[in-house]
Every structure is written in C-alpha cells, then in structure tokens.
Amino acid sequence: MAVFPWHSRGRNYKAEFASCRLEAVPLEFGDYHPLKPITVTESKTKKVSRKGSTSSTSSSSSSSVVDPLSSVLDGTDPLSMFAATADPAATDSSRKRRDRDENSVVGSDFEPWASKRGEILTRYTTTEKLSINLFMGSEKGKGTATSAMSEKVRTRLEELDDFEEGSQKELLNLTQQDYVNRIEELNQSLKDAWASDQKVKALKIVIQCSKLLSDTSVIQFYPSKFVLITDILDTFGKLVHERISSLCVDHRSVLPDHFSPENVNDTAKETCLNWFFKIASIRELIPRFYVEASILKCNKFLSKTGISECLPRLTCMIRGIGDPLVSVYARAYLCRVGMEVAPHLKESLNKNFFDFLLTFKQIHGDTVQNQLVVQGVELPSYLPLYSPAMDWIFQCISYHAPEALLTEMMERCKKLGNNALLLNSVMSAFRAEFIATRSMDFIGMIKECDESGFPKHLLFRSLGLNLALADPPEGDRLQILNEAWKVITKLKNPQKREVNTVLADVIKHMTPDRAFEDSYPQLQSIIKKVIAHFHDFSVLFSVEKFLPFLDMFQKESVRVEVCKCIMEVFIKHQQEPTKDPVILNALLHVCKTMHDSVNALTLEDEKRMLAYLINGFIKMVSFGRDFEQQLSFYVEARSMFCNLEPVLVQLIHSVNRLAMETRKVMKGNHSRKTAAFVRACVAYCFITIPSLVGIFTRLNLYLHSGQVALANQCLSQADAFFKAAISLIPEVPKMINIDGKMRPSESFLLEFLCNFFSTLLIVPDHPEHGVLFLVRELLNVIQDYTWEDNSDDKIRIYTCVLHLLSAMSQETYLYHIDKVDSNDSLYGGDTKFLAENNKLCETVMAQILEHLKTLAKDEALKRQSSLGLSFFNSILAHGDLRNNRLNQLSVNLWHLAQRHGCADTRTMVKTLEYIKKRSKHPDMGHLTELALRLPLQTRT
Amino acid sequence: MGTSLDIKIKRANKVYHAGEVLSGVVVISGKDSIQHQGVSLTVEGSVNLQLSAKSVGVFEAFYNSVKPIQIINSTIEMVKPGKFPSGKTEIPFEFPLHVKGNKVLYETYHGVFVNIQPQKGKLTPSPVDFTITPETLQNVRERALLPKFLIRGHLNSTNCVITQPLTGELLVESSEAAIRSIELQLVRVETCGCAEGYARDATEIQNIQIADGDVCRSLSVPIYMVFPRLFTCPTLETTNFKVEFEVNVVVLLHPDHLITENFPLKLCRT
C-alpha cells in the first residue's frame, strides 16, 4: 500500500473562532431579553418598606451584668468534699468518745465553716462602690421620750451610748478591698476596746457591724459581707465567753470543759445575765439577733437548758426579718453557732429549714423584685446568692441525719414551686449516696424547674458533683448523662472553664483502676456532647482537659470512633480556614490516631471515610500568605498520613494549588525565591506520586502536576512529569478495579491520552533531545502497548495523535501558557521541524490504514466503516485537501465507509452537507470539487 | 494617795426582798494606816416625789404636800473609833430588811416622777387576741387613704411577771403596702395625784423591733420582749401615785403610715 503524505491544513484559529461565534447584536433599551431583570416601576412602593424596623433596637438590651456561669466553678471543691466524706470516722477506738462526737461535738466529717468562708469571699465580689454607715452616737433624734428622763439618768445613758463624740460615720465610695480593710479595722478596734476594758464600746461596735447586715445595697456582695461581719461577731462571742469563764475560776481552779451551771459563781452569772439584758434591749431586730446569737454559748453559764430554749426562740425571731436574703443568712449564722455550741439540737436546725421554706415565696414577691430592678440584678444572678447560706443550713441538717429526714425534706422541696434553689442546696449538702440513688428523681425535678429563675446548669453541676462521689444505679447512668447534657448544651455561652472542670472531674474519677474501660459509651457520649456544643475549635482545644480526656479512650476502635466524631464536627462547623497552632496540633493528633488505626484488615469504606475526614481537615488549614509554612505543613501531613492514598492525593492537589497560588500572587513573574519555592512544591509532588497505588491516579497526577510545573515555568520538571507519565503507561493493566468491579482500562487510557496530547501541544521541546521527543516516546509506548485484540482504541489514539501533530504544525498554536515558549515560537515554522512532523504523521497514517485493512472481515466491517469515516473526518478537519493524494485518500475512505452498507446514511448526508457548506468559505473552494466526488449510497 | 471605801453586797444581782438579810462587806483600803471616828452603816429607803422638767407648773401646786415617805431606816455601828492598818480591811456586815412601822416596802424604781421600791403580787394569765385592720383604728384622719391590711396576733398574757419576757405572736395576713418595721414599744404611765388633781405622763422606756422589712405574709412573727430591769417595776397603785405599763404594737408601713395598737400591761413579781 502506498504511503500517503500528510499535509496539515493551515489554520487561523482566531478567524475560525470568530466565525464560529454567534454574532453579537447590541440590545436596544426597550428590547426584550430573557436575562434582563424585570423592573416594575411603581412610585408608591417606597413608603411601605419603612414599617416594622422601628422597634428592633429594644431587644438586645437585656444582657446581664453578672455572668451567671461564672459562679459555676466555685463552690465546693469536689476533692475536699470527697475527702470529707471518705474520712473513716469509725476508727475511733473508744466507743464513749464516738458517742460524744456524735452528740456534742461535730466530727471531722463535717465540713467546717472556715473552709466555706474563703470560697464565699472569692466568689461573691463586686466592683460597685460600697458604704459603711455606722451610727456610733446615741440616737438622740429618735425617741422624744428620752428627753423626759431625768437629767441624771440621761447622762448616765449617754455615757453608755457615746464612746466617741458624735461618732456617726458614713464611709462612702469604698471599693471592695477598702470595705474589707475597714471591717478588719473594726474587728481590731473591737479587740482593743475589749482589752482596754471598754465593754460598752465593744458592744456598740458589734451592734453597728451587725446592723450592716440589714443593708442589702450592692446585693452581689452580701454573702461576702456576711462572712466579714460574722467574723467580728465570732470575735465578740469568744471575748465574752472568755471573760465570763475567767470570772468563774477563782484563780485556783480551772473551769472544766463540761461544767454545769451550778459550778458557776454568782458574779459570773450576773455578768452573763447583764450581757443578755443589754442585748435584749437592742432596739433593732437584726443586730439584736446577731449579737445574741454570737454569745449563744454563754447560755451555758446560766442554765443547762438555756441553749435549748434560746435556739428555738432565735429561730422564730428570724421570721421578723423581711428580706429573704438577709433572713436566710441569719439562719445560716444561727445554724453555724448552733452546730458549734449544741450540735445535738437538731430540732431548731430543721425548724430553720422549714421556716425558710415558708418564706421561700417571698423571693418572687414585689419587694424583692423591686429591689432587684433598682439594683439592676437579674434573678439568675440573684438566686445563687442564697446558695452559700442554704448550702450551709442543709449541710448542718443533713449531717448524720437519718434517711427519713432527708426524704421528708426532699418531699417538702418538691412541693414548692420553682424550687431550683432548694434543689441545688439539697444536692450540694446531702450525702452523695443519697442523691445518687435518686438521681433520676432529681433529674425529673430539675426538668420541672422554671428556667427563668435559677440557672439549670448549676443544678446539673451540683448533681454531677454528687454523682462523681457516689455511683448512681447502673441502669440509669446513661440516661442521666443524656438528660444533663441536653441542658448543658443549651447554654448560650459555652464556658470552657466549666467543661474543663467536668472533664477533669470525670478523668479523676475514671482513671483509678482503669475504670474508664467499663464506661466507654458514657465517655463517648460526653465527648459527643462537648463537641456538639463547641463549634469554635480553638476554644475546644484550649480546654486543658480535653486531650487528656481523649487519652482515656484506650481501646482503639472506640478511640477512632471518637476521633471521627470530632473530625465530622470540625468539617461541619469550621467556617474559615485556620492556622491556629492549638487546633492544628490537636487535630493532627486526632487525625494521626485515625490514620494509625488503618491496617490490612481495614475495610475500604472505612478507609474512605477516614480519608474524607482527614482531607476535610487538610483543606481547612491555611497559613494565608505564609506559603512556606503551608508547604511544611503538607510535608508533615504526608509523613503522618502515608497509608491513606486519598489523603496523599489531596496533599498533592493542595501543593499544586499552593504553587498556583504563589504564581497568582506573583502575577506570573516568579522571583528567585518564589521560583525556588515553586520548584519545591513541584518536587514534593514528584516524589509523592510514585508512592500511590492507583495507576490512573498516578497518571492523572503526573499530568496535572506537569501542567502546574509548566505553568510555573519549571520546564525540566514538567518534562520529568511527562516522561514519568509516559513510562508509566505500559504498566496500565488491561482490567482495572472500579468501585469493586473489574472494567477494561482502555477507555480510561484513551481519555487520559487525549488529555495528555492537548498538553503536549504546548510543551516545548528539550534543546538536547530530538524534535518532538515526548510525542515520539509516547508513540513508541502506544505502539508497544498490548491492546485488546478486537478494539480500535489504538487507532483512535493515532487519530488523536494526528490531530495533535497537525495542530503542532501550525504557525501559531491554539493556546499557550503565559511565559512559556511553545514549539511554534521555538521553531518559528522551521521547515525541518515541519518535515519531521509530517514524517511522524505519515507513520501514524500508515498505522491507521494498516489497521483499516485488517478490519476487512465480515464481523469487523461495521467497525471498519465507522473507523474509516472518523478518519475521513479527521482529514477533512485537519488535512489540506488541496493535496491530491490526501484528497484521493479521503475519497477512498468515503467509499470504504459506505462499501458494505454499514454506514449510517444520516451521518453521511450530514457530513456531505457540512462539506458543501464549508466549501462556500472563501479559501475552501476546493471542497466543492471534493463534494462532487463523494456519492451518497442509496439504500437498495 | 488617799483612802478608798467601798461597799460590796454579797448577792451578785443585788436584789433583796423584805424580810431577807442584806449582807456584804465594807472594804477600806489605803496605803497608810488611817485614824477614824468609827464606821457606821445606815440603810435608808424612801419614796420621793421628784419634779420633772416637763411638768413644771402642774406639780408645783401639790408638790410640797407630798413629802418624802420614809419606808426603811436603820443604822448599825460597825467599828468603834480607832485606826485601820495600812492595806485592805474588810468589815463584814449584815442586817435584816424590815419595813418601818406599817409601811409597805415597794420595789426600787426610778421613774420620772416616782422612785420606788418592792412589792408582791399574784399572777393570773390573761391572754389577749387582737386584730388590726384599717377599720379597727381610731384617730384616723382619712381612712380611705390607708392601704388595706390585716394583722392578727395575740399576747400570751397581759399580766406579766416582770422577770419573764412579754411573749406572743403577730401575723401579717395581708398588707397592700410593704411593711417597713414592726416594733414593740414599752410605755410607762405614771400618774401622780392628790385631792387637787393629778398629772399623767407616758414615757417610752424601751422599743424593740420584732420585724424588719417586708415580712412574709401569714407567717407568725414572735413577740418577745424582756422587761428592762432598771425601768420597770410591778404595776403600782397607791393613793398618791400610780405606775402602770403599756405596750404598743407599732406597725410602720411604706411609705409613711404608722399604726399603733395599745395594750395595758399588769406587771408583777412572783
């Protein structure tokens, strides 16, 4: 068979492009166009849209001054509570001693006031200005009746009253620290007055101080004020008691610890009585109460039953205190003094509690509410002010209390509406075991609580603290956790501090004896809740205990599950790319955990899932303009995730993207530095690709990376990529696994090669290699590749090569890469180059024709026909038909296509029509002639 | 330095009743020995009318007609003239308290008009229940302006033992206005009189707050008041003078209402 020479048609791509384009017709203003926006011009519409926007400003004004959450973490330290209850009190050897402990002395398992004191002071603070108002002078203006006293009596009374001349002091604008200092000064002056035998002055100081407790301005500070002032009262009580004891001993004997009133001499009794009489005449209720309570112990000097009579009376007296906060603190003080002096007198403790319940409704009364409005304090920050006092009262009550009592109290609490506050104190004071066994009950109660009052999360916190100490019934656990988290997750302001504490607590209790091994589902649930709640991962990972918490998941499968959850949430919620080192470190750790779980037995789906998650993370990492950092991150990631192919692929894409970003930033003109950087990127890809398994993945990545390298003017690198791709082609197996099914690979290869060719067009020849060395090499590879016997793909590829070569022989190529000189400008239409090109074409054409010949058998006629037609079309499109031999070849092909009646007549007709149409173009006149030589076979 | 002389009575509470024996020591201390003309101890008790600055004029008419009434007067000679050694010398003494003639020994008492001494009485409990509403009040100028309220309460007894506190309960059932304070005002009413007429004077001798602020409704607040030792005595009625006591329950409402309920008391000593 004769060898046909190839003559490519000269193309003017610009003109062709222009002629193919639709003609642009300028649109007149009024003309219809489907994409033109519909504008209904109606002048009235403006007015309507104004409404509704006026009242929108008021909604945002209700932000609370005090963050209700900030108090969550304070309160009892779970450790000390733990220590307190765990203390084995039963080790006392002598029974007698223990009996006494239970009855008259509070055991060591009772958390002392001293430990609460500090907490309250640090927790209830204020930045507002405080004032101390001391009326040390006699209340001259008060009673008009006093003026009726005889001169003598009056002066005597005034001597009692005035310890400083006209000493009405009002100290305003004190900061909290000033206030504390002042109170300390008062405490000192009380001691001084006492030491210098000015008992009346001492009493007056105490009275004035306790008067401060009736003042509830700056209410947030009240619990702390209570602590400070009761310190003074304690001092006073101690001084009085010491003084009277000293009167009892007549320099010889020492008063025994458990003396009876008969042993007390008359002088001591009289002095003691005097104190009580003096105190009984204090006009105001609150000072009278506090001062009397402070010397409660002195009742022992008078009679055996003194205290037991006094306590109930004082308890009742508190009923007269109108402000519920003031009154509950008064109760707390009484309980405290009562526990110190007579812990066996439980009755009045209970009475205090029940009385409190009766007054509970006052909190929601007008008086309190008005006060809160005036002070700008909201209910959720007001209610926790009760906690220290209530906790204390409850602690006193529940100390060694029988179960029945606790149950009764719980029932009583239940009966009250909005009992969140009570619940909270019940939970913080009662025995953990008691709470734990009823935890579902408690959850029920918590759920019923009114959200507006006491913050629910505080309730759950208290519950949680109990559960940390004692185990709830096995079956309820998960439910408890779920319920609790429902609320916790509702918190508007996630406070990492709280979460941290919770986690820390859980860790603390799960670590001993590897207890966590038994409760993975619970722990997992905790994590899920935490992450569902924290969408800001920088916050999440700055929660100190989060990673240690993760470390508890030591069983790999669970651990990976947890990691997956975290990543899912991250992918879902992370909006902005991040470079936060905290997030990166933590997530790398998480991803590494996932990655490391991959082994030979891992299912494909699982791998894909993991890879998807890791990719999601990689995509969200951005160091912005710090490209080098970004690259080194990718390097690190590669070393970490080498077992997951999709991750590597993602990394390669990312690096390519990085290179292109760099190019974009430099606007195509690389500096020395960026050029080096880009080469580094290219190198990254080059060495990463071979580690992949999927052959087409590799091929495509080679091609893609080569294109990127080319775009960044890394010519030799691009060559390397292309060469690598070419040398890889022989390895393409006949069948490949696509989604679990074996499929012939040829179509994929065809696809890839076509893509490859279009890239090769613009790849400039290497100066040291021959002309078109890449194309030649590729052709060799194609030639040697073992194609399917009955497939025409090889020929299709050759046809494509033909297209490529004709495109290459053009004076100016169809497309270029900015700043890369392709062969058109390199050779500048050099005849040698064109000859070389044509030679290649001839070889290819020979191959094609050879193949067409082999198809002259019956079963292949159809293939021959279509292949012939496609070759005809190629010649028509790319060949120069003015060349006689090529013209003749095309006519032959036309006939070949129709010879056995296999051709689709419609296609043939269309083709002919196309030729006729083309012939009308100016320099296509020769096609007319051709068309005449192409007969249409009629169906016979 | 000079010499000091002090009388110490044995009983710490210094309360003695008629017929009892008052005992104690006279303490004389000095650095040097002291010459003396003898030591004698006189016990003297009298009822004396004093003129109050408040009621000058009212009393002048009959002031002079009431002379101090002597109710006890006895003298004992403790030491004959001689010399006390340097240092502390204690001379014990005791003498019985006998009322002079057929007079009654009243309880010691310092009032505006009257200063008195002891007596005895019998106590029969006499509880009082009370209800205070705007309708029960007297001396109201504009009843309509008063906020509505209902306060109930009771005193366990208006016959009180002077050494025992006044007790009772008070309960605010409802009140439109917020409560500022509830106080117990102990008032002493002294009446002096003779054929020409009489003078009456009421004095607050103690004021005890039993409720501070807007107390819880329907929760009883205890009424509890210890009688001041110095300013109270058993209720006394003689031909020349009367000493009586009353207690006022004072309720202060927001913004500025003062409600008072008065209860006469009868104090006695058992």
Interface residues (C-beta under 8 A of the other chain):
Chain A: G143 A145 T146 S147 A148 M149 S150 E151 V153 S214 N265 D266 T267 K269 E270 L273 F276 F277 A280 S281 R283 E284 L285 I286 R288 R313 C316 M317 R319 G320 I321 G322 D323 P324 V326 D355 L358 T359 K361 Q362 G365 D366 T367
Chain B: R11 A12 N13 Q50 S52 A53 K54 H110 V112 P165 A178 I179 I182 D201 T203 E204 I205 Q206 N207 I208 Q209 I210 A211 D212 G213 D214 V215 C216 L219 S220 V221 P222 Y224 M225 V226 P228 R229
